[in-house]
Amino acid sequence: MKIATFQARVVIVALLVLCALVSYELSGLVQKAEAIPAFARKYDFKCNVCHVPGFPKLNDFGNLFRDRGYQLGSEADSPVYEGIGMGFWPVSIRTTVGYQSAQVRTEGSGLTTGGFGFTGLDLLSFGTLHRDIAFGVVYTPALGSAGFGTGASDGDLESAFVRLMRLERYFGVKEEPGRYLLNLRVGKFELDLPFSEKRSPTLNTPFVMYHYTPGVPYTATIGGTSTSSYLNPNTFLLGDNQPGGELSGIMKTPSTEGYLRYSLTALATNSFSGPLGGCPPDTPCGTGGRNVNFYGHITQSFGGYGIVTGNRVGIFGAYGQAPTMVNATCPTCQGVAGSGQPFTRIGIDVSLTFNGEWNLFGALMHGHDSAQLFASQGIPTPQNASWHGAFVELDYYPALFFDMPDWFFAYRYDVIRNDRQGDGNTDGFRGNYNDVDSHTVLARYFIHHSTRTDLALHAEYNSYRTQAVGPTGGDLRGQTLLVGLDFAY
């Protein structure tokens, strides 16, 4: 395993050197601009107006543009503005083609895969239906050959929402430029997380704490190894797009020269919540019910938005109940299920910037799952599950000091530490069971960007360890290497 890890690191260093050579050869051929092409086509401006330095990460202006319902505050925001060409259609596509290798092992067994292919395909459409009425739709088709051979992609509407802006006007509050105090979004969408996973420059590596479930061993990209686990019917994950309704707002705070933002969301879990006892034969699989959960996030920035300029602090949290009994009236439908048991997630986030080139950000979260979630699954020694998750990421955009405006580098460390397991069987699930350490490094070189197309050369390496999840208590180790061309049109 150590040899494989060393070889992978040697490969990534060689690829970064290759990227540098490509940058030198192409630097005189590319244009210095980039963005999600649909908005660039609509407004006819360079895409780096909204991105750092290109897709997918948003800069301060791009975040404000999103928070204000994809509006600049001009006549051009209207979908019927006469300056928009009749051939304009607010749709973009995005995928990544290239080479990926992945490995996961525990206690002498595992799986290694690698090959050329593509990540998947996103069809994206965002914009305005009318002044102060925004929408968003992301469709991901089912593709059997996606994922570089690590698993087919499921087809779904990843996002579909309508957002009504500036509703405070209907309560007698005077409208002011740049102030959006009360906005209502309904549909399916990404939560207002400390850092958007959909806008993360990493292509293969999730934010671990957004996808962590007590009792379920953490793996990234591929499985294929034998692990121990204990049952947990709670399948709520912060990183999943959720159906619900959101009240949000943003306003400039002159005293801080920054922005106060809030997001309050009620979430309806419309799908089955998870396995009950592993779904024995002739037993309906799932807890079969809707539940309403809640999520909130409040941030205050100082001296800017806090991504390219200024700094930002925030607090976020989620509360909900995961049903633990199948609905007896209709066990296979999505009626309200029974015996909901509580869980909580609460945390803080911070974003610091320096010189317009450095962005250091991170979050710390505490998770708690009720002992009754585990007792309902037949676990003889249930107890409250308590754990902490965190990440810290450093992004570097070397545009000024090194005059490399088409480069972007990032490193992220994700960590999970369990205080108490939901199964009190200390022989099988000791305190460090499912603790996670994950390291990710990446480099992006933006080969081409215009008002219509975007193309980046992307190299990313991730290595992680999940402790004590093997059949006899051994660690699970995994790594992924991706080199590809990430493009949007």
Secondary structure, DSSP 4 states (H G I P E B T S, - for coil): -HHHHHHHHHHHHHHHHHHHHHHHHHTTTS-S----HHHHHHHT--GGGTBSSSSSSB-HHHHHHHHTTS--SSGGGSTT-TTS-TT----EEEEEEEEEEEEEEETTEEEEEEEEEE---EEEEEEEEETTEEEEEEEE--BTT-GGGT-PBPPEEEEEEEEE--GGGGGTPPP-TT-EEEEEEEEEE----SS-STT-S-SS---GGGG--TTS----S---S------------TTS-EEEEEEEEEEEETTTTEEEEEEEEEEE--S----STT--TTS-SS---B-EEEEEEEEEEESSSSSSSSEEEEEEEEEEEE--B--SS-TTS-SB-B--EEEEEEEEEEEEEETTTEEEEEEEEEEEE-HHHHHTTT-SSB--EEEEEEEEEEEE--SSSS--TTEEEEEEEEEEEEEE-SB--TTTS-TTTT-EEEEEEEEEEEEEE-SS-EEEEEEEEEEEEETT-STTSPPEEEEEEEEEEEEE-
